[in-house]
Amino acid sequence: MRLKRVPEFNVVSCVCALLDIENYYIYYRLLLSVMYSTVFTLSIG
């Protein structure tokens, strides 16, 4: 009910949440690539 009172805040928070999710996805892919490269070098060496 409190969310219906301020629709503009809903839109802003939704956009912020989407941007946060996108950033988390980028960090997640970066972490995965680092992990894969580490495992790859360990398996070769």
mmCIF entry with sequence, helices, sheets and N, C-alpha, C, O atoms, coordinates in Angstrom:
data_MODEL
# 
_entry.id   MODEL 
# 
_entity.id                         1 
_entity.type                       polymer 
_entity.pdbx_number_of_molecules   1 
# 
_entity_poly.entity_id                      1 
_entity_poly.type                           'polypeptide(L)' 
_entity_poly.nstd_linkage                   no 
_entity_poly.nstd_monomer                   no 
_entity_poly.pdbx_seq_one_letter_code       MRLKRVPEFNVVSCVCALLDIENYYIYYRLLLSVMYSTVFTLSIG 
_entity_poly.pdbx_seq_one_letter_code_can   MRLKRVPEFNVVSCVCALLDIENYYIYYRLLLSVMYSTVFTLSIG 
_entity_poly.pdbx_strand_id                 A 
# 
loop_
_entity_poly_seq.entity_id 
_entity_poly_seq.num 
_entity_poly_seq.mon_id 
_entity_poly_seq.hetero 
1 1  MET n 
1 2  ARG n 
1 3  LEU n 
1 4  LYS n 
1 5  ARG n 
1 6  VAL n 
1 7  PRO n 
1 8  GLU n 
1 9  PHE n 
1 10 ASN n 
1 11 VAL n 
1 12 VAL n 
1 13 SER n 
1 14 CYS n 
1 15 VAL n 
1 16 CYS n 
1 17 ALA n 
1 18 LEU n 
1 19 LEU n 
1 20 ASP n 
1 21 ILE n 
1 22 GLU n 
1 23 ASN n 
1 24 TYR n 
1 25 TYR n 
1 26 ILE n 
1 27 TYR n 
1 28 TYR n 
1 29 ARG n 
1 30 LEU n 
1 31 LEU n 
1 32 LEU n 
1 33 SER n 
1 34 VAL n 
1 35 MET n 
1 36 TYR n 
1 37 SER n 
1 38 THR n 
1 39 VAL n 
1 40 PHE n 
1 41 THR n 
1 42 LEU n 
1 43 SER n 
1 44 ILE n 
1 45 GLY n 
# 
_struct_asym.id          A 
_struct_asym.entity_id   1 
# 
loop_
_struct_conf.conf_type_id 
_struct_conf.id 
_struct_conf.pdbx_PDB_helix_id 
_struct_conf.beg_label_comp_id 
_struct_conf.beg_label_asym_id 
_struct_conf.beg_label_seq_id 
_struct_conf.pdbx_beg_PDB_ins_code 
_struct_conf.end_label_comp_id 
_struct_conf.end_label_asym_id 
_struct_conf.end_label_seq_id 
_struct_conf.pdbx_end_PDB_ins_code 
_struct_conf.beg_auth_comp_id 
_struct_conf.beg_auth_asym_id 
_struct_conf.beg_auth_seq_id 
_struct_conf.end_auth_comp_id 
_struct_conf.end_auth_asym_id 
_struct_conf.end_auth_seq_id 
_struct_conf.pdbx_PDB_helix_class 
_struct_conf.details 
_struct_conf.pdbx_PDB_helix_length 
HELX_P HELX_P1 AA1 ARG A 2 ? ARG A 5  ? ARG A 2 ARG A 5  1 ? 4  
HELX_P HELX_P2 AA2 PRO A 7 ? ILE A 44 ? PRO A 7 ILE A 44 1 ? 38 
# 
_struct_conf_type.id          HELX_P 
_struct_conf_type.criteria    ? 
_struct_conf_type.reference   ? 
# 
loop_
_atom_site.group_PDB 
_atom_site.id 
_atom_site.type_symbol 
_atom_site.label_atom_id 
_atom_site.label_alt_id 
_atom_site.label_comp_id 
_atom_site.label_asym_id 
_atom_site.label_entity_id 
_atom_site.label_seq_id 
_atom_site.pdbx_PDB_ins_code 
_atom_site.Cartn_x 
_atom_site.Cartn_y 
_atom_site.Cartn_z 
_atom_site.occupancy 
_atom_site.B_iso_or_equiv 
_atom_site.pdbx_formal_charge 
_atom_site.auth_seq_id 
_atom_site.auth_comp_id 
_atom_site.auth_asym_id 
_atom_site.auth_atom_id 
_atom_site.pdbx_PDB_model_num 
ATOM 1   N N  . MET A 1 1  ? 0.835  -1.199  0.000   1.00 0.00 ? 1  MET A N  1 
ATOM 2   C CA . MET A 1 1  ? 0.000  0.000   0.000   1.00 0.00 ? 1  MET A CA 1 
ATOM 3   C C  . MET A 1 1  ? 0.874  1.256   0.000   1.00 0.00 ? 1  MET A C  1 
ATOM 4   O O  . MET A 1 1  ? 0.550  2.253   -0.645  1.00 0.00 ? 1  MET A O  1 
ATOM 5   N N  . ARG A 1 2  ? 1.973  1.189   0.726   1.00 0.00 ? 2  ARG A N  1 
ATOM 6   C CA . ARG A 1 2  ? 2.852  2.349   0.780   1.00 0.00 ? 2  ARG A CA 1 
ATOM 7   C C  . ARG A 1 2  ? 3.500  2.614   -0.584  1.00 0.00 ? 2  ARG A C  1 
ATOM 8   O O  . ARG A 1 2  ? 3.826  3.755   -0.912  1.00 0.00 ? 2  ARG A O  1 
ATOM 9   N N  . LEU A 1 3  ? 3.686  1.539   -1.380  1.00 0.00 ? 3  LEU A N  1 
ATOM 10  C CA . LEU A 1 3  ? 4.326  1.696   -2.681  1.00 0.00 ? 3  LEU A CA 1 
ATOM 11  C C  . LEU A 1 3  ? 3.426  2.433   -3.664  1.00 0.00 ? 3  LEU A C  1 
ATOM 12  O O  . LEU A 1 3  ? 3.913  3.155   -4.534  1.00 0.00 ? 3  LEU A O  1 
ATOM 13  N N  . LYS A 1 4  ? 2.105  2.252   -3.527  1.00 0.00 ? 4  LYS A N  1 
ATOM 14  C CA . LYS A 1 4  ? 1.170  2.922   -4.439  1.00 0.00 ? 4  LYS A CA 1 
ATOM 15  C C  . LYS A 1 4  ? 1.175  4.433   -4.212  1.00 0.00 ? 4  LYS A C  1 
ATOM 16  O O  . LYS A 1 4  ? 0.816  5.203   -5.103  1.00 0.00 ? 4  LYS A O  1 
ATOM 17  N N  . ARG A 1 5  ? 1.582  4.844   -3.023  1.00 0.00 ? 5  ARG A N  1 
ATOM 18  C CA . ARG A 1 5  ? 1.533  6.261   -2.680  1.00 0.00 ? 5  ARG A CA 1 
ATOM 19  C C  . ARG A 1 5  ? 2.568  7.062   -3.483  1.00 0.00 ? 5  ARG A C  1 
ATOM 20  O O  . ARG A 1 5  ? 2.327  8.220   -3.824  1.00 0.00 ? 5  ARG A O  1 
ATOM 21  N N  . VAL A 1 6  ? 3.715  6.445   -3.784  1.00 0.00 ? 6  VAL A N  1 
ATOM 22  C CA . VAL A 1 6  ? 4.770  7.169   -4.502  1.00 0.00 ? 6  VAL A CA 1 
ATOM 23  C C  . VAL A 1 6  ? 5.199  6.369   -5.731  1.00 0.00 ? 6  VAL A C  1 
ATOM 24  O O  . VAL A 1 6  ? 6.182  5.631   -5.664  1.00 0.00 ? 6  VAL A O  1 
ATOM 25  N N  . PRO A 1 7  ? 4.481  6.497   -6.854  1.00 0.00 ? 7  PRO A N  1 
ATOM 26  C CA . PRO A 1 7  ? 4.807  5.731   -8.059  1.00 0.00 ? 7  PRO A CA 1 
ATOM 27  C C  . PRO A 1 7  ? 6.154  6.131   -8.664  1.00 0.00 ? 7  PRO A C  1 
ATOM 28  O O  . PRO A 1 7  ? 6.858  5.288   -9.219  1.00 0.00 ? 7  PRO A O  1 
ATOM 29  N N  . GLU A 1 8  ? 6.517  7.426   -8.560  1.00 0.00 ? 8  GLU A N  1 
ATOM 30  C CA . GLU A 1 8  ? 7.793  7.863   -9.131  1.00 0.00 ? 8  GLU A CA 1 
ATOM 31  C C  . GLU A 1 8  ? 8.947  7.155   -8.441  1.00 0.00 ? 8  GLU A C  1 
ATOM 32  O O  . GLU A 1 8  ? 9.912  6.746   -9.088  1.00 0.00 ? 8  GLU A O  1 
ATOM 33  N N  . PHE A 1 9  ? 8.845  7.013   -7.135  1.00 0.00 ? 9  PHE A N  1 
ATOM 34  C CA . PHE A 1 9  ? 9.894  6.330   -6.384  1.00 0.00 ? 9  PHE A CA 1 
ATOM 35  C C  . PHE A 1 9  ? 9.990  4.873   -6.816  1.00 0.00 ? 9  PHE A C  1 
ATOM 36  O O  . PHE A 1 9  ? 11.074 4.291   -6.844  1.00 0.00 ? 9  PHE A O  1 
ATOM 37  N N  . ASN A 1 10 ? 8.830  4.286   -7.156  1.00 0.00 ? 10 ASN A N  1 
ATOM 38  C CA . ASN A 1 10 ? 8.829  2.899   -7.635  1.00 0.00 ? 10 ASN A CA 1 
ATOM 39  C C  . ASN A 1 10 ? 9.641  2.780   -8.915  1.00 0.00 ? 10 ASN A C  1 
ATOM 40  O O  . ASN A 1 10 ? 10.466 1.876   -9.048  1.00 0.00 ? 10 ASN A O  1 
ATOM 41  N N  . VAL A 1 11 ? 9.413  3.680   -9.850  1.00 0.00 ? 11 VAL A N  1 
ATOM 42  C CA . VAL A 1 11 ? 10.125 3.639   -11.133 1.00 0.00 ? 11 VAL A CA 1 
ATOM 43  C C  . VAL A 1 11 ? 11.617 3.816   -10.902 1.00 0.00 ? 11 VAL A C  1 
ATOM 44  O O  . VAL A 1 11 ? 12.425 3.079   -11.468 1.00 0.00 ? 11 VAL A O  1 
ATOM 45  N N  . VAL A 1 12 ? 11.988 4.784   -10.077 1.00 0.00 ? 12 VAL A N  1 
ATOM 46  C CA . VAL A 1 12 ? 13.406 5.050   -9.811  1.00 0.00 ? 12 VAL A CA 1 
ATOM 47  C C  . VAL A 1 12 ? 14.060 3.850   -9.152  1.00 0.00 ? 12 VAL A C  1 
ATOM 48  O O  . VAL A 1 12 ? 15.158 3.452   -9.538  1.00 0.00 ? 12 VAL A O  1 
ATOM 49  N N  . SER A 1 13 ? 13.396 3.271   -8.162  1.00 0.00 ? 13 SER A N  1 
ATOM 50  C CA . SER A 1 13 ? 13.979 2.121   -7.463  1.00 0.00 ? 13 SER A CA 1 
ATOM 51  C C  . SER A 1 13 ? 14.067 0.914   -8.389  1.00 0.00 ? 13 SER A C  1 
ATOM 52  O O  . SER A 1 13 ? 15.004 0.122   -8.290  1.00 0.00 ? 13 SER A O  1 
ATOM 53  N N  . CYS A 1 14 ? 13.084 0.767   -9.300  1.00 0.00 ? 14 CYS A N  1 
ATOM 54  C CA . CYS A 1 14 ? 13.131 -0.344  -10.260 1.00 0.00 ? 14 CYS A CA 1 
ATOM 55  C C  . CYS A 1 14 ? 14.323 -0.187  -11.193 1.00 0.00 ? 14 CYS A C  1 
ATOM 56  O O  . CYS A 1 14 ? 15.031 -1.156  -11.469 1.00 0.00 ? 14 CYS A O  1 
ATOM 57  N N  . VAL A 1 15 ? 14.546 1.029   -11.678 1.00 0.00 ? 15 VAL A N  1 
ATOM 58  C CA . VAL A 1 15 ? 15.682 1.281   -12.572 1.00 0.00 ? 15 VAL A CA 1 
ATOM 59  C C  . VAL A 1 15 ? 16.988 1.037   -11.829 1.00 0.00 ? 15 VAL A C  1 
ATOM 60  O O  . VAL A 1 15 ? 17.916 0.438   -12.373 1.00 0.00 ? 15 VAL A O  1 
ATOM 61  N N  . CYS A 1 16 ? 17.058 1.503   -10.586 1.00 0.00 ? 16 CYS A N  1 
ATOM 62  C CA . CYS A 1 16 ? 18.268 1.296   -9.784  1.00 0.00 ? 16 CYS A CA 1 
ATOM 63  C C  . CYS A 1 16 ? 18.502 -0.194  -9.559  1.00 0.00 ? 16 CYS A C  1 
ATOM 64  O O  . CYS A 1 16 ? 19.638 -0.663  -9.622  1.00 0.00 ? 16 CYS A O  1 
ATOM 65  N N  . ALA A 1 17 ? 17.439 -0.931  -9.300  1.00 0.00 ? 17 ALA A N  1 
ATOM 66  C CA . ALA A 1 17 ? 17.569 -2.375  -9.085  1.00 0.00 ? 17 ALA A CA 1 
ATOM 67  C C  . ALA A 1 17 ? 18.059 -3.052  -10.358 1.00 0.00 ? 17 ALA A C  1 
ATOM 68  O O  . ALA A 1 17 ? 18.899 -3.950  -10.294 1.00 0.00 ? 17 ALA A O  1 
ATOM 69  N N  . LEU A 1 18 ? 17.548 -2.635  -11.512 1.00 0.00 ? 18 LEU A N  1 
ATOM 70  C CA . LEU A 1 18 ? 17.990 -3.221  -12.779 1.00 0.00 ? 18 LEU A CA 1 
ATOM 71  C C  . LEU A 1 18 ? 19.460 -2.926  -13.017 1.00 0.00 ? 18 LEU A C  1 
ATOM 72  O O  . LEU A 1 18 ? 20.203 -3.800  -13.466 1.00 0.00 ? 18 LEU A O  1 
ATOM 73  N N  . LEU A 1 19 ? 19.889 -1.703  -12.722 1.00 0.00 ? 19 LEU A N  1 
ATOM 74  C CA . LEU A 1 19 ? 21.298 -1.344  -12.905 1.00 0.00 ? 19 LEU A CA 1 
ATOM 75  C C  . LEU A 1 19 ? 22.167 -2.158  -11.965 1.00 0.00 ? 19 LEU A C  1 
ATOM 76  O O  . LEU A 1 19 ? 23.244 -2.614  -12.351 1.00 0.00 ? 19 LEU A O  1 
ATOM 77  N N  . ASP A 1 20 ? 21.708 -2.346  -10.725 1.00 0.00 ? 20 ASP A N  1 
ATOM 78  C CA . ASP A 1 20 ? 22.461 -3.145  -9.762  1.00 0.00 ? 20 ASP A CA 1 
ATOM 79  C C  . ASP A 1 20 ? 22.581 -4.580  -10.250 1.00 0.00 ? 20 ASP A C  1 
ATOM 80  O O  . ASP A 1 20 ? 23.648 -5.187  -10.156 1.00 0.00 ? 20 ASP A O  1 
ATOM 81  N N  . ILE A 1 21 ? 21.481 -5.122  -10.772 1.00 0.00 ? 21 ILE A N  1 
ATOM 82  C CA . ILE A 1 21 ? 21.505 -6.502  -11.275 1.00 0.00 ? 21 ILE A CA 1 
ATOM 83  C C  . ILE A 1 21 ? 22.495 -6.609  -12.427 1.00 0.00 ? 21 ILE A C  1 
ATOM 84  O O  . ILE A 1 21 ? 23.231 -7.590  -12.532 1.00 0.00 ? 21 ILE A O  1 
ATOM 85  N N  . GLU A 1 22 ? 22.511 -5.591  -13.295 1.00 0.00 ? 22 GLU A N  1 
ATOM 86  C CA . GLU A 1 22 ? 23.436 -5.608  -14.431 1.00 0.00 ? 22 GLU A CA 1 
ATOM 87  C C  . GLU A 1 22 ? 24.876 -5.576  -13.928 1.00 0.00 ? 22 GLU A C  1 
ATOM 88  O O  . GLU A 1 22 ? 25.729 -6.302  -14.438 1.00 0.00 ? 22 GLU A O  1 
ATOM 89  N N  . ASN A 1 23 ? 25.149 -4.739  -12.933 1.00 0.00 ? 23 ASN A N  1 
ATOM 90  C CA . ASN A 1 23 ? 26.500 -4.666  -12.378 1.00 0.00 ? 23 ASN A CA 1 
ATOM 91  C C  . ASN A 1 23 ? 26.894 -5.986  -11.743 1.00 0.00 ? 23 ASN A C  1 
ATOM 92  O O  . ASN A 1 23 ? 28.013 -6.464  -11.930 1.00 0.00 ? 23 ASN A O  1 
ATOM 93  N N  . TYR A 1 24 ? 25.967 -6.580  -10.985 1.00 0.00 ? 24 TYR A N  1 
ATOM 94  C CA . TYR A 1 24 ? 26.256 -7.870  -10.358 1.00 0.00 ? 24 TYR A CA 1 
ATOM 95  C C  . TYR A 1 24 ? 26.542 -8.916  -11.422 1.00 0.00 ? 24 TYR A C  1 
ATOM 96  O O  . TYR A 1 24 ? 27.414 -9.765  -11.237 1.00 0.00 ? 24 TYR A O  1 
ATOM 97  N N  . TYR A 1 25 ? 25.819 -8.866  -12.533 1.00 0.00 ? 25 TYR A N  1 
ATOM 98  C CA . TYR A 1 25 ? 26.023 -9.831  -13.619 1.00 0.00 ? 25 TYR A CA 1 
ATOM 99  C C  . TYR A 1 25 ? 27.418 -9.660  -14.217 1.00 0.00 ? 25 TYR A C  1 
ATOM 100 O O  . TYR A 1 25 ? 28.103 -10.640 -14.510 1.00 0.00 ? 25 TYR A O  1 
ATOM 101 N N  . ILE A 1 26 ? 27.831 -8.398  -14.395 1.00 0.00 ? 26 ILE A N  1 
ATOM 102 C CA . ILE A 1 26 ? 29.171 -8.126  -14.945 1.00 0.00 ? 26 ILE A CA 1 
ATOM 103 C C  . ILE A 1 26 ? 30.238 -8.639  -13.982 1.00 0.00 ? 26 ILE A C  1 
ATOM 104 O O  . ILE A 1 26 ? 31.196 -9.289  -14.400 1.00 0.00 ? 26 ILE A O  1 
ATOM 105 N N  . TYR A 1 27 ? 30.069 -8.346  -12.689 1.00 0.00 ? 27 TYR A N  1 
ATOM 106 C CA . TYR A 1 27 ? 31.044 -8.819  -11.698 1.00 0.00 ? 27 TYR A CA 1 
ATOM 107 C C  . TYR A 1 27 ? 31.065 -10.339 -11.659 1.00 0.00 ? 27 TYR A C  1 
ATOM 108 O O  . TYR A 1 27 ? 32.125 -10.948 -11.512 1.00 0.00 ? 27 TYR A O  1 
ATOM 109 N N  . TYR A 1 28 ? 29.894 -10.950 -11.791 1.00 0.00 ? 28 TYR A N  1 
ATOM 110 C CA . TYR A 1 28 ? 29.789 -12.409 -11.755 1.00 0.00 ? 28 TYR A CA 1 
ATOM 111 C C  . TYR A 1 28 ? 30.539 -13.024 -12.931 1.00 0.00 ? 28 TYR A C  1 
ATOM 112 O O  . TYR A 1 28 ? 31.275 -13.996 -12.763 1.00 0.00 ? 28 TYR A O  1 
ATOM 113 N N  . ARG A 1 29 ? 30.350 -12.452 -14.127 1.00 0.00 ? 29 ARG A N  1 
ATOM 114 C CA . ARG A 1 29 ? 31.066 -12.961 -15.308 1.00 0.00 ? 29 ARG A CA 1 
ATOM 115 C C  . ARG A 1 29 ? 32.566 -12.762 -15.149 1.00 0.00 ? 29 ARG A C  1 
ATOM 116 O O  . ARG A 1 29 ? 33.350 -13.634 -15.523 1.00 0.00 ? 29 ARG A O  1 
ATOM 117 N N  . LEU A 1 30 ? 32.970 -11.627 -14.601 1.00 0.00 ? 30 LEU A N  1 
ATOM 118 C CA . LEU A 1 30 ? 34.394 -11.358 -14.397 1.00 0.00 ? 30 LEU A CA 1 
ATOM 119 C C  . LEU A 1 30 ? 34.985 -12.386 -13.445 1.00 0.00 ? 30 LEU A C  1 
ATOM 120 O O  . LEU A 1 30 ? 36.060 -12.930 -13.698 1.00 0.00 ? 30 LEU A O  1 
ATOM 121 N N  . LEU A 1 31 ? 34.280 -12.651 -12.349 1.00 0.00 ? 31 LEU A N  1 
ATOM 122 C CA . LEU A 1 31 ? 34.746 -13.635 -11.368 1.00 0.00 ? 31 LEU A CA 1 
ATOM 123 C C  . LEU A 1 31 ? 34.832 -15.016 -11.998 1.00 0.00 ? 31 LEU A C  1 
ATOM 124 O O  . LEU A 1 31 ? 35.791 -15.751 -11.763 1.00 0.00 ? 31 LEU A O  1 
ATOM 125 N N  . LEU A 1 32 ? 33.829 -15.372 -12.801 1.00 0.00 ? 32 LEU A N  1 
ATOM 126 C CA . LEU A 1 32 ? 33.830 -16.680 -13.459 1.00 0.00 ? 32 LEU A CA 1 
ATOM 127 C C  . LEU A 1 32 ? 35.013 -16.815 -14.407 1.00 0.00 ? 32 LEU A C  1 
ATOM 128 O O  . LEU A 1 32 ? 35.674 -17.853 -14.430 1.00 0.00 ? 32 LEU A O  1 
ATOM 129 N N  . SER A 1 33 ? 35.283 -15.776 -15.188 1.00 0.00 ? 33 SER A N  1 
ATOM 130 C CA . SER A 1 33 ? 36.395 -15.851 -16.140 1.00 0.00 ? 33 SER A CA 1 
ATOM 131 C C  . SER A 1 33 ? 37.721 -15.980 -15.398 1.00 0.00 ? 33 SER A C  1 
ATOM 132 O O  . SER A 1 33 ? 38.599 -16.727 -15.832 1.00 0.00 ? 33 SER A O  1 
ATOM 133 N N  . VAL A 1 34 ? 37.879 -15.270 -14.293 1.00 0.00 ? 34 VAL A N  1 
ATOM 134 C CA . VAL A 1 34 ? 39.109 -15.374 -13.496 1.00 0.00 ? 34 VAL A CA 1 
ATOM 135 C C  . VAL A 1 34 ? 39.240 -16.782 -12.933 1.00 0.00 ? 34 VAL A C  1 
ATOM 136 O O  . VAL A 1 34 ? 40.325 -17.363 -12.952 1.00 0.00 ? 34 VAL A O  1 
ATOM 137 N N  . MET A 1 35 ? 38.137 -17.330 -12.431 1.00 0.00 ? 35 MET A N  1 
ATOM 138 C CA . MET A 1 35 ? 38.166 -18.688 -11.877 1.00 0.00 ? 35 MET A CA 1 
ATOM 139 C C  . MET A 1 35 ? 38.531 -19.700 -12.959 1.00 0.00 ? 35 MET A C  1 
ATOM 140 O O  . MET A 1 35 ? 39.362 -20.581 -12.738 1.00 0.00 ? 35 MET A O  1 
ATOM 141 N N  . TYR A 1 36 ? 37.904 -19.572 -14.132 1.00 0.00 ? 36 TYR A N  1 
ATOM 142 C CA . TYR A 1 36 ? 38.172 -20.520 -15.214 1.00 0.00 ? 36 TYR A CA 1 
ATOM 143 C C  . TYR A 1 36 ? 39.623 -20.438 -15.670 1.00 0.00 ? 36 TYR A C  1 
ATOM 144 O O  . TYR A 1 36 ? 40.253 -21.465 -15.920 1.00 0.00 ? 36 TYR A O  1 
ATOM 145 N N  . SER A 1 37 ? 40.156 -19.227 -15.780 1.00 0.00 ? 37 SER A N  1 
ATOM 146 C CA . SER A 1 37 ? 41.547 -19.086 -16.220 1.00 0.00 ? 37 SER A CA 1 
ATOM 147 C C  . SER A 1 37 ? 42.495 -19.661 -15.173 1.00 0.00 ? 37 SER A C  1 
ATOM 148 O O  . SER A 1 37 ? 43.509 -20.264 -15.524 1.00 0.00 ? 37 SER A O  1 
ATOM 149 N N  . THR A 1 38 ? 42.175 -19.482 -13.889 1.00 0.00 ? 38 THR A N  1 
ATOM 150 C CA . THR A 1 38 ? 43.014 -20.042 -12.826 1.00 0.00 ? 38 THR A CA 1 
ATOM 151 C C  . THR A 1 38 ? 42.999 -21.563 -12.885 1.00 0.00 ? 38 THR A C  1 
ATOM 152 O O  . THR A 1 38 ? 44.051 -22.198 -12.807 1.00 0.00 ? 38 THR A O  1 
ATOM 153 N N  . VAL A 1 39 ? 41.818 -22.146 -13.021 1.00 0.00 ? 39 VAL A N  1 
ATOM 154 C CA . VAL A 1 39 ? 41.707 -23.609 -13.106 1.00 0.00 ? 39 VAL A CA 1 
ATOM 155 C C  . VAL A 1 39 ? 42.418 -24.115 -14.359 1.00 0.00 ? 39 VAL A C  1 
ATOM 156 O O  . VAL A 1 39 ? 43.058 -25.167 -14.336 1.00 0.00 ? 39 VAL A O  1 
ATOM 157 N N  . PHE A 1 40 ? 42.302 -23.361 -15.452 1.00 0.00 ? 40 PHE A N  1 
ATOM 158 C CA . PHE A 1 40 ? 42.941 -23.760 -16.710 1.00 0.00 ? 40 PHE A CA 1 
ATOM 159 C C  . PHE A 1 40 ? 44.460 -23.795 -16.551 1.00 0.00 ? 40 PHE A C  1 
ATOM 160 O O  . PHE A 1 40 ? 45.106 -24.763 -16.953 1.00 0.00 ? 40 PHE A O  1 
ATOM 161 N N  . THR A 1 41 ? 45.032 -22.738 -15.963 1.00 0.00 ? 41 THR A N  1 
ATOM 162 C CA . THR A 1 41 ? 46.490 -22.695 -15.787 1.00 0.00 ? 41 THR A CA 1 
ATOM 163 C C  . THR A 1 41 ? 46.935 -23.753 -14.786 1.00 0.00 ? 41 THR A C  1 
ATOM 164 O O  . THR A 1 41 ? 48.014 -24.326 -14.938 1.00 0.00 ? 41 THR A O  1 
ATOM 165 N N  . LEU A 1 42 ? 46.132 -24.020 -13.778 1.00 0.00 ? 42 LEU A N  1 
ATOM 166 C CA . LEU A 1 42 ? 46.491 -25.043 -12.787 1.00 0.00 ? 42 LEU A CA 1 
ATOM 167 C C  . LEU A 1 42 ? 46.476 -26.421 -13.434 1.00 0.00 ? 42 LEU A C  1 
ATOM 168 O O  . LEU A 1 42 ? 47.347 -27.245 -13.157 1.00 0.00 ? 42 LEU A O  1 
ATOM 169 N N  . SER A 1 43 ? 45.495 -26.678 -14.290 1.00 0.00 ? 43 SER A N  1 
ATOM 170 C CA . SER A 1 43 ? 45.402 -28.005 -14.915 1.00 0.00 ? 43 SER A CA 1 
ATOM 171 C C  . SER A 1 43 ? 46.539 -28.198 -15.919 1.00 0.00 ? 43 SER A C  1 
ATOM 172 O O  . SER A 1 43 ? 47.033 -29.313 -16.091 1.00 0.00 ? 43 SER A O  1 
ATOM 173 N N  . ILE A 1 44 ? 46.952 -27.118 -16.580 1.00 0.00 ? 44 ILE A N  1 
ATOM 174 C CA . ILE A 1 44 ? 48.068 -27.232 -17.543 1.00 0.00 ? 44 ILE A CA 1 
ATOM 175 C C  . ILE A 1 44 ? 49.382 -27.380 -16.772 1.00 0.00 ? 44 ILE A C  1 
ATOM 176 O O  . ILE A 1 44 ? 50.196 -28.251 -17.080 1.00 0.00 ? 44 ILE A O  1 
ATOM 177 N N  . GLY A 1 45 ? 49.579 -26.528 -15.779 1.00 0.00 ? 45 GLY A N  1 
ATOM 178 C CA . GLY A 1 45 ? 50.827 -26.583 -15.015 1.00 0.00 ? 45 GLY A CA 1 
ATOM 179 C C  . GLY A 1 45 ? 50.746 -27.665 -13.982 1.00 0.00 ? 45 GLY A C  1 
ATOM 180 O O  . GLY A 1 45 ? 51.699 -27.874 -13.231 1.00 0.00 ? 45 GLY A O  1 
# 
